[in-house]
């Protein structure tokens, strides 16, 4: 082969490698959507897309299963008897084979005092079955009831842990009684036969009180009925709900592991649901299977890894590959965000979880634009790291349950709220991205052996541009929030902690710009100030929920306290590092040292 042919071949390979990497990353990201959905040849996925009403909104049973298992075990699947049990199979066992479900280790317990209460010695084992907890249920409830009246901010570690454990046990108990009385002879089939017998009214009341969701549809949400309500109505002379008999057959078939009977009964139940609700549930099931934010998080990690390799080996070849993989992450992140908006019919930011997703998305998009402009790899680095960090935060916030919960009444009001929340969250994204760029500048200053003024200048320019962007959106978002507050609460500004936090973000970004314009701070000072912006924004974002006061506080987050303290401490250390001279710990003359002049040359 001629040398020119080899050069042309390498050139073509380098040209198409980013496309190839992007295609592979995209296939990997969407591969989760194409599982068979069968367990021992039973159409579990068809059952999982059955629409039910829970928490004020219609959702597939798959969402009930995933959210419940995530709350109880902090995972959406688990290993048992040398196989993986997914959330849908677990839910079927809980409802229709409670003897099997009670043996499965799903309750995560870490607190040593709670383990002591259960008579369990501390070990590496963290997961325990309901059967293990059963002898201690009364004591768990007693301890929880004693701790529950205490304000969440005042509870001890043990009190918080025991309350949390009882809430998870109670949710498990409700799931077991959502379709039929757990462990009752004959299950729902026998309950239908005995609908008018003495004692049936008490059983129906139990099912009404404990049922976690309503499987039988109505014209509007208030018309949906639980199994207990359908049985009560039948007892009172109304026609038997068409869904009761097929649901009873589902129960019997799963209990017997009868494949044909189960698949046939599931088809009957689905046929009774309204087509529009089945389509909605099917879309949400596809979203759950795809797990776009988890997939995006993985793609961002791969983009970072490729970029790190490029700094040591063939940057001209690998940096475009890292950028291409980052763009796949942006695409997956955007698709997930858009899907949530469509499924909820709401703006992209409705709770803390969605704000974390949206803040990360905004930072990634801005970082990708910077990379497109500068082509130095820095935009890819800050974008991928910001996206990964924000989605990790969202992943932990998802442990509280349904992330697409109905909006609180105070938030579900008008156009000004939607624009305010979205705009100010974009301001959060910009402020965090500016801080991330400043952190990159700081680390690079102390890690890279030789100074590169052009690279330093590019990073400072990026940070400055993003701060300008952030101050604009933060200011506009704060003003829009005042307009919404005036319409909803009758005052434009009330010095609420959240309002103060938003104002601090605007003022701090404005101070950075004025320090630059007035010459009060040079590159090093501007970068240190940008890092401090991370602390201010995190306090405004999460700190308000930890205070538990003010009209904007929608729940106390005691778990976030130490995470915020750790985050603030790391940011202060990075600020100190930014203010230190370049590579200050190195021995010998630094880059700016004056060379020694021999006496003979004087």
PALOGU-441469 format. One record per residue (C-alpha): residue in three letters; x, y, z. Coordinates in steps of 0.5 Angstrom, whole numbers, padded with zeros to 4 digits, always signed. Each point is the difference from the previous one (the first is absolute). Layout:
ALAXYZ;...
***
This chain:
UNK+0000+0000+0000;UNK+0003+0007-0002;UNK+0001+0005+0006;UNK-0005+0005-0003;UNK-0006-0006+0000;UNK+0002-0001+0007;UNK-0001+0007+0002;UNK-0006+0001-0004;UNK-0003-0007+0004;UNK+0002+0003+0006;UNK-0003+0007-0001;UNK-0007-0004-0002;UNK+0000-0004+0006;UNK+0001+0006+0004;UNK-0005+0004-0003;UNK-0005-0006+0001;UNK+0002-0002+0007;UNK-0004+0005+0004;UNK-0007-0002-0004;UNK+0002-0007+0001;UNK+0001+0001+0008;UNK-0007+0004+0000;UNK-0004-0005-0003;UNK+0003-0005+0004;UNK-0001+0004+0006;UNK-0008+0001-0002;UNK-0001-0007-0001;UNK+0003-0001+0007;UNK-0005+0005+0003;UNK-0006-0002-0003;UNK+0001-0008+0000;UNK-0004+0000+0007;UNK-0006+0001-0004;UNK+0000-0007-0003;UNK-0001-0005+0005;UNK-0004-0006-0001;UNK-0005+0002+0006;UNK-0001-0007+0001;UNK+0001-0004+0007;UNK+0000-0007-0001;UNK-0004+0001-0006;UNK-0005+0004+0003;UNK-0002+0007-0003;UNK+0002+0004+0006;UNK+0001+0006-0004;UNK-0007+0000-0002;UNK-0002+0000+0007;UNK+0005+0005+0002;UNK-0003+0005-0005;UNK-0007+0000+0003;UNK-0003+0007+0001;UNK-0001+0001+0007;UNK-0002+0007+0005;UNK+0005+0001+0005;UNK+0002+0007+0003;UNK-0005+0004-0004;UNK+0003-0003-0007;UNK-0001-0005-0005;UNK+0006-0005+0000;UNK+0002-0007-0002;UNK+0001-0005+0005;UNK+0007+0000-0002;UNK+0001+0007+0003;UNK-0003-0003+0007;UNK+0004-0006+0000;UNK+0007+0004-0002;UNK-0002+0006+0005;UNK-0002-0004+0006;UNK+0006-0005-0001;UNK+0005+0006+0000;UNK-0003+0003+0006;UNK+0000-0007+0004;UNK+0007-0002-0003;UNK+0003+0006-0003;UNK+0001-0004-0007;UNK-0005-0002-0005;UNK+0002-0008-0001;UNK+0004-0005+0005;UNK+0003-0006+0000;UNK-0004-0006+0003;UNK+0001-0008+0000;UNK+0006+0002-0005;UNK-0004+0004-0005;UNK-0002+0007-0001;UNK-0007+0002+0002;UNK-0003+0006-0004;UNK-0005+0005+0004;UNK-0006-0003-0004;UNK+0001-0007+0002;UNK+0001+0002+0007;UNK-0006+0004+0000;UNK-0004-0006-0003;UNK+0003-0004+0006;UNK-0002+0005+0005;UNK-0007+0000-0002;UNK-0001-0007-0002;UNK+0005-0004+0003;UNK+0001+0003+0007;UNK+0004-0006+0002;UNK+0005+0000-0005;UNK+0001+0008+0001;UNK+0000+0000+0007;UNK+0007-0005-0001;UNK+0003+0005-0004;UNK+0005+0005+0003;UNK-0002+0007-0002;UNK+0000+0004+0006;UNK+0007+0004+0001;UNK+0002+0001+0007;UNK+0006+0004+0002;UNK-0001+0003+0006;UNK+0004-0004+0006;UNK-0006+0001+0005;UNK-0005-0002-0004;UNK+0004-0006-0002;UNK+0000-0001+0008;UNK-0007+0001+0001;UNK-0001-0006-0005;UNK+0005-0004+0003;UNK+0004+0000-0006;UNK+0008+0000+0001;UNK+0004+0005-0004;UNK+0003-0003-0006;UNK+0001+0001-0008;UNK-0008-0002-0001;UNK-0004+0006-0001;UNK-0006-0003-0003;UNK-0006-0003+0004;UNK-0006-0004-0002;UNK-0007+0002+0003;UNK+0000-0007+0003;UNK+0006+0002+0004;UNK-0003+0007+0002;UNK-0007-0003+0002;UNK+0001-0002+0007;UNK+0002+0007+0002;UNK-0005+0004-0004;UNK-0004+0002+0006;UNK+0006+0002+0003;UNK+0002+0004-0006;UNK-0007+0003+0000;UNK+0001+0002+0007;UNK+0007+0003-0001;UNK-0003+0004-0006;UNK-0006+0003+0003;UNK+0004+0002+0006;UNK+0005+0004-0005;UNK-0005+0002-0005;UNK-0003+0006+0004;UNK+0008+0003+0001;UNK+0001+0005-0006;UNK+0005-0003-0005;UNK+0005+0005+0001;UNK+0001-0002+0008;UNK-0001-0008-0001;UNK+0007-0004+0002;UNK+0003-0004-0006;UNK-0004-0006+0003;UNK-0007+0003+0000;UNK+0001+0002-0007;UNK+0002-0007-0002;UNK-0006-0003+0004;UNK-0005+0004-0003;UNK+0003-0001-0007;UNK+0000-0007+0001;UNK-0007+0000+0003;UNK-0002+0004-0006;UNK+0003-0005-0005;UNK-0003-0006+0004;UNK-0007+0003-0001;UNK+0001+0002-0007;UNK+0001-0008-0001;UNK-0006-0002+0004;UNK-0004+0005-0004;UNK+0002-0003-0007;UNK-0001-0007+0003;UNK-0008+0002+0001;UNK-0001+0004-0006;UNK-0003-0006-0004;UNK-0002-0005+0005;UNK+0000-0001+0008;UNK+0008-0003+0000;UNK+0000-0007+0002;UNK-0008-0001-0001;UNK-0002-0007-0002;UNK-0003+0000-0007;UNK+0003+0008-0001;UNK-0004+0004-0004;UNK-0004-0005-0004;UNK-0003-0002+0007;UNK-0001+0007+0002;UNK-0005+0001-0006;UNK-0004-0006+0002;UNK+0000+0002+0007;UNK-0002+0007-0002;UNK-0007+0000+0004;UNK+0002-0004+0006;UNK+0001+0002+0007;UNK+0007+0003+0002;UNK+0001+0002-0008;UNK-0001+0007+0002;UNK+0005+0000+0005;UNK+0005-0003-0005;UNK-0002+0005-0006;UNK+0001+0006+0005;UNK+0007-0003+0001;UNK+0001+0000-0007;UNK-0002+0007-0001;UNK+0004+0003+0006;UNK+0007-0004-0002;UNK-0001+0000-0008;UNK+0006+0004-0003;UNK-0003+0001-0007;UNK-0007-0001-0003;UNK+0000-0004-0006;UNK-0007+0001-0003;UNK-0001+0006-0004;UNK-0005+0005+0000;UNK-0002+0006-0004;UNK+0005+0005+0004;UNK+0005-0001+0006;UNK-0005+0000+0005;UNK-0004-0006-0003;UNK+0005-0005+0000;UNK-0001-0005+0005;UNK+0004-0005+0004;UNK-0001-0007+0001;UNK-0003+0001+0007;UNK-0005+0005-0003;UNK-0002-0004-0006;UNK-0002-0006+0005;UNK-0003+0005+0004;UNK-0004+0003-0005;UNK-0002-0007-0003;UNK-0002-0002+0008;UNK-0005+0006-0001;UNK-0003-0002-0006;UNK+0004+0003-0006;UNK+0002-0005-0005;UNK+0006-0003+0001;UNK+0006+0004-0003;UNK+0002-0003-0007;UNK+0008+0000+0002;UNK-0001-0004+0007;UNK-0001-0007-0004;UNK+0006+0000-0004;UNK+0004+0003+0005;UNK-0002-0006+0005;UNK+0003-0004-0006;UNK+0006+0003+0000;UNK+0001-0001+0007;UNK-0002-0007+0000;UNK+0005-0001-0006;UNK+0006+0003+0003;UNK-0001-0004+0006;UNK+0000-0006-0004;UNK+0005+0002-0005;UNK-0005-0002-0005;UNK+0003+0003-0007;UNK-0006+0000-0005;UNK-0005+0002+0006;UNK+0005+0006+0002;UNK+0001+0003-0007;UNK-0008-0001-0002;UNK-0002+0003+0006;UNK+0005+0006+0000;UNK-0003+0001-0008;UNK-0007+0000+0003;UNK+0002+0006+0005;UNK+0004+0004-0005;UNK-0006-0001-0005;UNK-0005+0004+0006;UNK+0005+0006+0000;UNK-0002+0006-0004;UNK+0005+0000-0006;UNK+0003+0007+0002;UNK+0002-0002+0007;UNK+0003-0006-0003;UNK+0004+0004-0005;UNK+0002+0005+0006;UNK+0002-0006+0004;UNK+0004-0003-0005;UNK+0004+0006-0002;UNK+0001+0001+0008;UNK+0003-0008+0000;UNK+0004+0002-0006;UNK+0003+0006+0003;UNK+0001-0005+0007;UNK+0004-0005-0004;UNK+0004+0005-0004;UNK+0002+0003+0006;UNK+0003+0006-0004;UNK+0003+0004+0006;UNK+0004-0006+0002;UNK+0002-0002-0007;UNK+0002+0007-0001;UNK+0004+0000+0007;UNK+0004-0006-0003;UNK+0001+0003-0007;UNK+0003+0007+0004;UNK+0005-0005+0004;UNK+0002-0003-0007;UNK+0001+0007-0003;UNK+0005+0002+0006;UNK+0004-0006+0000;UNK+0001+0001-0008;UNK+0002+0007+0001;UNK+0005-0002+0006;UNK+0003-0005-0005;UNK+0001+0005-0005;UNK+0004+0005+0005;UNK+0005-0005+0000;UNK-0001-0004-0007;UNK-0002+0003-0007;UNK-0004+0006+0002;UNK-0001+0002-0007;UNK-0004-0007-0001;UNK-0003-0001+0006;UNK-0003+0007+0002;UNK-0005+0000-0005;UNK-0002-0007+0002;UNK-0001+0002+0007;UNK-0004+0006-0003;UNK-0004-0005-0004;UNK-0002-0004+0006;UNK-0001+0006+0004;UNK-0005+0002-0005;UNK-0004-0007+0000;UNK+0000+0001+0008;UNK-0004+0007-0002;UNK-0004-0003-0005;UNK-0002-0006+0005;UNK-0001+0006+0006;UNK-0004+0004-0004;UNK-0005-0006-0003;UNK-0001-0002+0008;UNK-0001+0007+0002;UNK-0005+0001-0006;UNK-0004-0006+0002;UNK-0001+0002+0007;UNK-0003+0006-0003;UNK-0005-0004-0004;UNK-0001-0005+0005;UNK-0002+0005+0005;UNK-0003+0006-0004;UNK+0004+0005+0004;UNK+0006+0004-0001;UNK+0007-0004+0001;UNK+0001+0003+0007;UNK-0005-0003+0005;UNK+0004-0002+0006;UNK+0007-0001+0003;UNK+0001-0006-0004;UNK-0002+0003-0007;UNK+0004+0006+0002;UNK+0006-0004+0001;UNK-0001-0003-0007;UNK-0001+0007-0003;UNK+0006+0003+0003;UNK+0004-0005-0003;UNK-0003+0000-0007;UNK+0001+0008+0000;UNK+0007-0001+0002;UNK+0002-0005-0005;UNK-0003+0004-0006;UNK+0004+0006+0002;UNK+0006-0004+0001;UNK-0001-0004-0007;UNK-0001+0007-0003;UNK+0007+0002+0003;UNK+0003-0006-0003;UNK-0003+0002-0007;UNK+0003+0007+0001;UNK+0007-0002+0003;UNK+0001-0007-0002;UNK+0005-0001+0005;UNK-0003-0005+0004;UNK-0002+0004+0006;UNK-0007+0001-0001;UNK-0001-0008-0001;UNK+0004+0000+0007;UNK-0005+0004+0004;UNK-0006-0002-0004;UNK+0001-0007+0001;UNK+0002+0001+0007;UNK-0006+0005+0002;UNK-0005-0005-0004;UNK+0003-0006+0004;UNK+0000+0004+0007;UNK-0007+0002-0001;UNK-0003-0006-0002;UNK+0003-0004+0006;UNK-0003+0005+0004;UNK-0007-0001-0003;UNK+0001-0008+0001;UNK+0001+0001+0007;UNK-0007+0005+0000;UNK-0004-0006-0003;UNK+0001-0004+0006;UNK-0006+0004+0003;UNK-0005-0003-0005;UNK-0004+0002-0006;UNK+0004+0006-0004;UNK-0006+0001-0004;UNK-0004+0002+0006;UNK-0006+0005-0001;UNK+0002+0007+0001;UNK-0001+0003+0007;UNK-0006+0005+0000;UNK+0004+0006+0001;UNK+0005-0002-0006;UNK-0006-0002-0005;UNK-0003+0007-0001;UNK+0002+0004-0006;UNK+0004+0002-0006;UNK+0005+0004+0004;UNK+0002-0005+0005;UNK+0002-0005-0006;UNK+0004+0006-0003;UNK+0003+0002+0006;UNK+0002-0007+0002;UNK+0003-0002-0007;UNK+0004+0007+0000;UNK+0003+0000+0007;UNK+0002-0008-0001;UNK+0004+0002-0006;UNK+0003+0005+0004;UNK+0002-0005+0005;UNK+0003-0004-0006;UNK+0004+0006-0002;UNK+0003+0001+0006;UNK+0002-0007+0002;UNK+0003+0000-0007;UNK+0004+0006+0001;UNK+0003-0003+0007;UNK+0001-0007-0004;UNK+0004+0004-0005;UNK+0004+0004+0006;UNK+0001-0007+0003;UNK+0003-0003-0006;UNK+0005+0007-0001;UNK+0002-0001+0007;UNK+0002-0008+0000;UNK+0003+0001-0007;UNK+0004+0006+0003;UNK+0003-0005+0005;UNK+0001-0006-0004;UNK+0002+0002-0007;UNK+0008+0000+0000;UNK+0000+0006-0005;UNK-0004+0006+0000;UNK-0004+0001-0006;UNK-0002+0008+0000;UNK-0005-0002-0006;UNK-0004-0005+0004;UNK+0000+0004+0006;UNK-0003+0006-0004;UNK-0005-0005-0003;UNK-0003-0002+0006;UNK+0000+0006+0003;UNK-0004+0003-0006;UNK-0005-0006+0001;UNK-0001+0001+0007;UNK-0001+0008-0001;UNK-0005-0002-0006;UNK-0004-0005+0005;UNK+0000+0005+0005;UNK-0003+0005-0004;UNK-0005-0005-0002;UNK-0002-0002+0007;UNK-0001+0007+0002;UNK-0005+0001-0005;UNK-0004-0006+0001;UNK+0000+0001+0008;UNK-0002+0007+0000;UNK-0006-0002-0005;UNK-0002-0006+0004;UNK+0000+0004+0006;UNK-0004+0005-0003;UNK-0005-0005-0003;UNK+0000-0003+0007;UNK-0002+0007+0003;UNK-0006+0000-0005;UNK-0003-0007+0002;UNK+0001+0002+0007;UNK-0004+0006-0001;UNK-0006-0004-0003;UNK+0000-0006+0004;UNK+0002+0003+0007;UNK-0002+0008-0001;UNK+0008+0002+0001;UNK+0005+0001-0005;UNK+0006-0001+0005;UNK+0000-0003+0007;UNK+0007-0001+0002;UNK-0002-0007+0000;UNK+0007-0005+0001;UNK-0001-0002-0007;UNK-0001+0007-0003;UNK+0006+0002+0004;UNK+0004-0006-0003;UNK-0002+0002-0007;UNK+0002+0007+0001;UNK+0007-0002+0003;UNK+0001-0004-0007;UNK-0002+0006-0004;UNK+0005+0005+0004;UNK+0006-0005+0001;UNK+0000-0001-0008;UNK-0001+0008-0001;UNK+0006+0001+0005;UNK+0004-0005-0004;UNK-0001+0004-0006;UNK+0001+0007+0003;UNK+0007-0003+0004;UNK+0002-0001-0007;UNK-0002+0006-0004;UNK+0003+0004+0006;UNK+0006-0003+0000;UNK-0001-0002+0007;UNK+0001-0008-0001;UNK+0005-0003-0006;UNK-0001-0007-0002;UNK+0002-0003+0006;UNK-0005+0004+0004;UNK-0006-0001-0005;UNK+0001-0008+0000;UNK+0000+0000+0008;UNK-0006+0004+0000;UNK-0003-0004-0005;UNK+0001-0006+0004;UNK-0003+0003+0006;UNK-0006+0001-0004;UNK-0001-0007+0000;UNK-0001+0000+0008;UNK-0005+0006-0001;UNK-0004-0004-0005;UNK+0000-0006+0004;UNK-0003+0003+0006;UNK-0005+0003-0004;UNK-0002-0006-0004;UNK+0000-0005+0006;UNK+0001+0004+0007;UNK-0007+0003+0000;UNK-0003-0007+0000;UNK+0005-0001+0006;UNK-0002+0006+0004;UNK-0008-0003+0000;UNK-0002+0008+0000;UNK-0003+0004-0005;UNK-0005+0000-0005;UNK+0004-0004-0005;UNK+0002-0005+0005;UNK-0003-0007-0003;UNK+0003-0005+0005;UNK+0006+0000+0005;UNK+0006-0004-0003;UNK+0004-0002+0006;UNK+0004-0005-0005;UNK+0003+0006-0004;UNK+0003+0004+0006;UNK+0006-0004+0000;UNK+0001-0001-0007;UNK-0001+0008-0001;UNK+0005+0001+0006;UNK+0005-0005-0004;UNK-0001+0004-0007;UNK+0001+0007+0003;UNK+0006-0003+0004;UNK+0003-0002-0007;UNK-0002+0006-0003;UNK+0004+0004+0005;UNK+0006-0004-0001;UNK+0000+0001-0007;UNK+0000+0007+0001;UNK+0006+0000+0004;UNK+0003-0004-0005;UNK-0002+0005-0006;UNK+0003+0005+0004;UNK+0007-0003+0001;UNK+0006+0001-0004;UNK+0000-0005-0006;UNK+0003-0007+0002;UNK+0002+0003+0006;UNK+0002-0007+0004;UNK+0005-0001-0006;UNK+0008+0000+0002;UNK+0005+0005-0004;UNK-0002+0006-0004;UNK-0007+0001-0002;UNK-0001+0002-0007;UNK+0000+0007+0002;UNK+0007+0000+0004;UNK+0005+0004-0002;UNK+0006-0004-0003;UNK+0007+0000+0004;UNK+0005+0005-0003;UNK+0007-0003+0001;UNK+0005+0005+0003;UNK+0005-0001-0006;UNK-0006+0003-0004;UNK-0001+0006+0005;
***
